[in-house]
Amino acid sequence: MPVNSAAKNATVVVIGAGASGLAAAHALRERNIQVRIIDRAYRAGEAWYHRHPQLRLNTHRHLSGLPGLAIPRAAGAFPSRNSIIRYLDEYAAQLDAPIDYGVKVTEISKAPSGWAVETSAGVYRAQHVVVATGYASKPAIPDWKGRETFSKQLVHAADLGDIEQYRNRKILVVGAGNSGTDILNHLSTIETDRIWVSVRHGPVIFPTRLCGIPMQRLSPLFAMMPVPVADAMLALTGHLAFGNLKKWGLGKHSHGGITRLLDTGTAPAIDNGFVAALKAGKVTVVPEIECFESTGVRLIDNQYIEPDIVIAATGYKTGLQSILGYGSILDESGVPKIDGAKQMHGYPGLWFTGMQPRLTGFFHQAGHNAREIAAAIDIEMHLEHAGISNDIVEIQAQAPSANTEQVHYQRSSLNESR
């Protein structure tokens, strides 16, 4: 449905109707701030409809509810894809904010009174723009040599589909990070002819449970630790759960799990069957790909394998360069250098959420960022109303949450290099 020009003006425009965007809008409305959501899809949480049907959250239900609405107990400790789809649909329905679906953003640019968002439905104008399109917007597959000559199936992890289609097949999974390990967890539940996993660096793997305890529920504790301590604790947890995996070809990364998460956005992988399959000989670790050939894959040790299907668990891109250009607010990979309540000099009123993975999980971080961003925007509006300059270094305010989290609102002090 067309959106009239008056409705396109809002105090805040949130781009994206996934978990991060919905949570941000909820937190803003809690502070009586006018907000409008726009999304290129035609329903909330569109990305979840495209995930494979066996997918479950690898974060515990108690850490995954968005502000204002808990995930139902019936969804289980680790909710399924369909449970999350229903949850986000309900969350969007009860939200006190308009959502314009089917609106594709083509450019975000500065305007005299804030920001202009060019879209397929015209221009939206707002004092503040919250970009919540996610860090996994566009699947990325490396441009491997000979890839175009490969005569068999090559798919990205985002297009995995029903796991049953891989039964009795020979499969090469490229990457043993979060997505790759999730795929291997599911492949371990069916009969396959052969499974290889190509590993460049040894992953950091976290058990789903240890001594019956859901380990992900401890992630807030790990997140509070100094990084070296958290790295050591993750490594110890993995060793207690799995022992030394080097004898099965899975080495250790030179950096700890939390260090990698903060430096590169690579989250620790969650095991739920992969390690047992590895130890049972169902999965074989192989080195990096050298090139593709017509019917097979040559590895850097000159080993040649012939999988029926190659699944590239090789990450994602944000796709933000196309709407923000290549300015200093994005790093060389297209990931925003700021997230949550942080602001960068030269980009006042432009906020990002859901762009940087955290150990506590995407949904938990969505709620945390939402409260911080809403508090920071509320502060700015009060300063502007009082006629006080908001070109400040740091303001601390209380965010409205049960945990009474502190908002650290930073502007010009932020170093623009990452």
WOVENLIN-V616346 format. One record per residue. RES is the residue in three letters. PSI is psi in whole degrees, -180 to 180 (999 if undefined). D_FIRST is the distance of its C-alpha to the first C-alpha in Angstrom with 1 decimal. Layout:
# WOVENLIN-V616346
RES/PSI/D_FIRST
RES/PSI/D_FIRST
This chain:
# WOVENLIN-V616346
MET/134/0.0
PRO/145/3.8
VAL/126/6.5
ASN/157/9.6
SER/-33/12.8
ALA/-39/14.7
ALA/-20/12.5
LYS/-10/13.0
ASN/127/16.7
ALA/158/18.1
THR/-43/21.7
VAL/133/20.7
VAL/126/17.9
VAL/126/18.4
ILE/111/17.5
GLY/124/17.5
ALA/36/16.8
GLY/-165/20.1
ALA/-45/23.2
SER/-43/24.0
GLY/-43/20.7
LEU/-42/20.4
ALA/-40/24.0
ALA/-44/23.7
ALA/-41/21.0
HIS/-46/23.2
ALA/-36/26.3
LEU/-43/24.7
ARG/-31/23.6
GLU/-26/27.1
ARG/14/28.4
ASN/35/26.0
ILE/131/24.3
GLN/131/20.8
VAL/147/18.6
ARG/133/15.0
ILE/141/14.4
ILE/145/12.4
ASP/140/12.9
ARG/-22/12.7
ALA/-180/12.9
TYR/16/10.8
ARG/160/13.4
ALA/149/16.1
GLY/36/19.3
GLU/-39/18.3
ALA/-31/21.7
TRP/-26/23.6
TYR/-20/22.4
HIS/-3/24.1
ARG/158/27.4
HIS/146/30.3
PRO/-19/30.7
GLN/-7/34.0
LEU/138/32.8
ARG/151/33.7
LEU/138/33.3
ASN/14/36.6
THR/144/36.3
HIS/147/37.5
ARG/-40/35.3
HIS/-20/37.0
LEU/6/36.0
SER/-4/32.4
GLY/140/30.7
LEU/161/28.2
PRO/130/28.9
GLY/-10/28.5
LEU/115/28.4
ALA/152/31.2
ILE/131/30.9
PRO/146/32.5
ARG/-33/36.1
ALA/-18/35.5
ALA/-13/33.7
GLY/176/37.1
ALA/-40/38.6
PHE/93/36.5
PRO/148/33.1
SER/168/31.9
ARG/-47/28.7
ASN/-33/27.3
SER/-40/28.4
ILE/-38/26.5
ILE/-47/23.3
ARG/-40/23.7
TYR/-46/24.7
LEU/-34/21.8
ASP/-44/19.4
GLU/-40/21.4
TYR/-45/21.6
ALA/-38/17.8
ALA/-34/17.6
GLN/0/20.4
LEU/134/19.3
ASP/59/19.2
ALA/141/16.5
PRO/145/12.7
ILE/122/11.3
ASP/106/8.3
TYR/161/8.4
GLY/26/8.5
VAL/112/9.7
LYS/128/13.3
VAL/132/15.9
THR/-23/18.4
GLU/143/20.8
ILE/124/22.0
SER/158/24.5
LYS/147/26.6
ALA/162/25.9
PRO/-36/28.3
SER/21/26.9
GLY/-108/25.9
TRP/149/23.3
ALA/129/20.7
VAL/106/18.1
GLU/130/17.0
THR/174/13.8
SER/-14/11.9
ALA/12/9.3
GLY/-166/12.5
VAL/127/15.2
TYR/138/15.3
ARG/136/18.7
ALA/155/20.7
GLN/-34/24.3
HIS/144/24.1
VAL/127/22.2
VAL/116/22.7
VAL/115/22.5
ALA/44/22.3
THR/-7/21.6
GLY/155/25.0
TYR/-8/28.2
ALA/46/27.7
SER/-38/24.6
LYS/118/26.4
PRO/141/29.4
ALA/125/32.5
ILE/127/35.4
PRO/152/38.6
ASP/69/39.7
TRP/144/42.8
LYS/132/45.5
GLY/4/45.5
ARG/-37/42.1
GLU/-15/41.1
THR/-9/44.3
PHE/124/43.6
SER/-5/43.5
LYS/-170/42.3
GLN/130/39.1
LEU/119/37.8
VAL/153/34.7
HIS/155/33.3
ALA/-31/33.5
ALA/-23/29.7
ASP/30/29.9
LEU/-45/32.8
GLY/-164/31.5
ASP/131/33.7
ILE/-23/37.2
GLU/-26/38.9
GLN/-12/38.4
TYR/0/40.9
ARG/135/43.7
ASN/21/47.0
ARG/163/45.7
LYS/122/47.0
ILE/134/44.5
LEU/119/44.6
VAL/124/42.3
VAL/109/42.2
GLY/132/42.1
ALA/33/43.2
GLY/-152/40.9
ASN/-51/38.4
SER/-44/36.3
GLY/-43/39.5
THR/-37/41.4
ASP/-44/38.5
ILE/-44/38.6
LEU/-35/42.4
ASN/-45/42.3
HIS/-40/40.4
LEU/-29/42.5
SER/-13/45.5
THR/-7/44.6
ILE/164/44.9
GLU/126/47.8
THR/160/47.5
ASP/-46/50.0
ARG/144/49.9
ILE/125/47.8
TRP/150/48.3
VAL/122/46.6
SER/121/46.9
VAL/128/47.4
ARG/-50/47.8
HIS/148/48.5
GLY/131/49.4
PRO/162/46.5
VAL/117/46.8
ILE/134/46.3
PHE/132/45.9
PRO/146/46.8
THR/-44/44.3
ARG/150/47.2
LEU/121/50.8
CYS/36/53.3
GLY/-3/50.5
ILE/126/48.6
PRO/108/45.0
MET/-26/45.6
GLN/-21/42.1
ARG/-17/42.6
LEU/-3/45.2
SER/-36/42.8
PRO/-33/42.5
LEU/-45/46.3
PHE/-40/46.4
ALA/-24/43.7
MET/-15/46.1
MET/153/49.0
PRO/145/50.2
VAL/-48/48.9
PRO/-37/52.3
VAL/-44/53.0
ALA/-40/49.6
ASP/-47/50.2
ALA/-40/53.6
MET/-39/52.3
LEU/-44/49.6
ALA/-42/52.3
LEU/-42/54.7
THR/-45/52.1
GLY/-41/51.5
HIS/-41/55.2
LEU/-37/55.9
ALA/-39/53.3
PHE/-15/54.0
GLY/-160/57.2
ASN/112/57.7
LEU/-1/55.3
LYS/-33/57.1
LYS/-18/59.4
TRP/14/56.4
GLY/2/55.3
LEU/99/52.7
GLY/179/53.8
LYS/142/52.8
HIS/151/50.7
SER/-21/52.6
HIS/149/50.1
GLY/167/49.4
GLY/-41/46.1
ILE/-38/45.0
THR/-46/46.1
ARG/-40/44.0
LEU/-45/41.0
LEU/-35/41.3
ASP/-41/42.4
THR/-5/40.1
GLY/13/37.5
THR/111/39.2
ALA/149/39.2
PRO/143/42.1
ALA/151/41.7
ILE/119/41.9
ASP/138/44.4
ASN/49/44.0
GLY/-26/46.3
PHE/-49/46.4
VAL/-41/49.7
ALA/-40/51.4
ALA/-37/50.5
LEU/-47/51.8
LYS/-27/55.1
ALA/-4/55.4
GLY/6/55.2
LYS/-26/51.9
VAL/135/50.2
THR/128/52.1
VAL/131/51.4
VAL/162/51.6
PRO/-171/51.3
GLU/160/48.7
ILE/132/47.7
GLU/-49/49.8
CYS/164/48.0
PHE/146/46.6
GLU/-179/48.7
SER/-48/48.0
THR/6/48.5
GLY/-172/48.9
VAL/129/48.6
ARG/133/51.4
LEU/167/51.7
ILE/-15/53.4
ASP/13/56.6
ASN/7/56.7
GLN/143/56.0
TYR/126/54.1
ILE/155/51.9
GLU/78/50.0
PRO/154/46.9
ASP/-32/44.8
ILE/138/41.7
VAL/125/41.1
ILE/116/38.5
ALA/101/37.7
ALA/66/37.1
THR/20/37.1
GLY/-172/34.4
TYR/166/31.1
LYS/156/29.9
THR/-28/27.3
GLY/14/25.8
LEU/-19/25.6
GLN/-32/27.8
SER/-23/25.0
ILE/-18/23.0
LEU/-7/26.1
GLY/-162/28.8
TYR/41/32.3
GLY/-179/33.2
SER/-8/35.6
ILE/-16/33.0
LEU/145/32.8
ASP/-176/35.8
GLU/-19/36.9
SER/-1/34.9
GLY/10/31.6
VAL/132/31.9
PRO/142/31.5
LYS/-9/34.9
ILE/156/33.6
ASP/149/31.9
GLY/-135/31.3
ALA/0/32.7
LYS/144/34.5
GLN/152/33.8
MET/140/35.2
HIS/131/36.8
GLY/-9/34.8
TYR/50/31.4
PRO/132/31.2
GLY/4/28.1
LEU/120/27.0
TRP/154/27.2
PHE/143/27.1
THR/145/27.2
GLY/19/27.8
MET/-15/29.4
GLN/110/33.1
PRO/149/34.3
ARG/157/36.7
LEU/-33/39.3
THR/-12/37.8
GLY/160/34.7
PHE/-45/31.1
PHE/-43/29.8
HIS/-43/32.8
GLN/-33/32.2
ALA/-45/28.5
GLY/-43/29.7
HIS/-49/32.5
ASN/-38/30.5
ALA/-46/27.9
ARG/-40/30.7
GLU/-46/32.4
ILE/-45/29.4
ALA/-42/28.4
ALA/-42/32.1
ALA/-42/32.5
ILE/-40/29.5
ASP/-43/30.8
ILE/-48/34.2
GLU/-44/32.9
MET/-39/31.2
HIS/-38/34.4
LEU/-44/36.5
GLU/-41/34.4
HIS/-34/34.6
ALA/-4/38.4
GLY/24/38.7
ILE/136/40.1
SER/134/39.6
ASN/17/37.6
ASP/77/39.1
ILE/167/41.1
VAL/-47/42.4
GLU/136/41.8
ILE/142/40.7
GLN/133/41.0
ALA/161/39.0
GLN/129/38.6
ALA/144/35.4
PRO/84/34.6
SER/163/35.6
ALA/-27/38.3
ASN/0/40.1
THR/56/40.0
GLU/146/39.2
GLN/139/40.1
VAL/124/37.6
HIS/102/39.2
TYR/114/37.2
GLN/137/38.4
ARG/-107/37.8
SER/-19/40.3
SER/-14/42.7
LEU/127/40.6
ASN/131/42.3
GLU/-6/40.0
SER/145/41.8
ARG/999/41.1
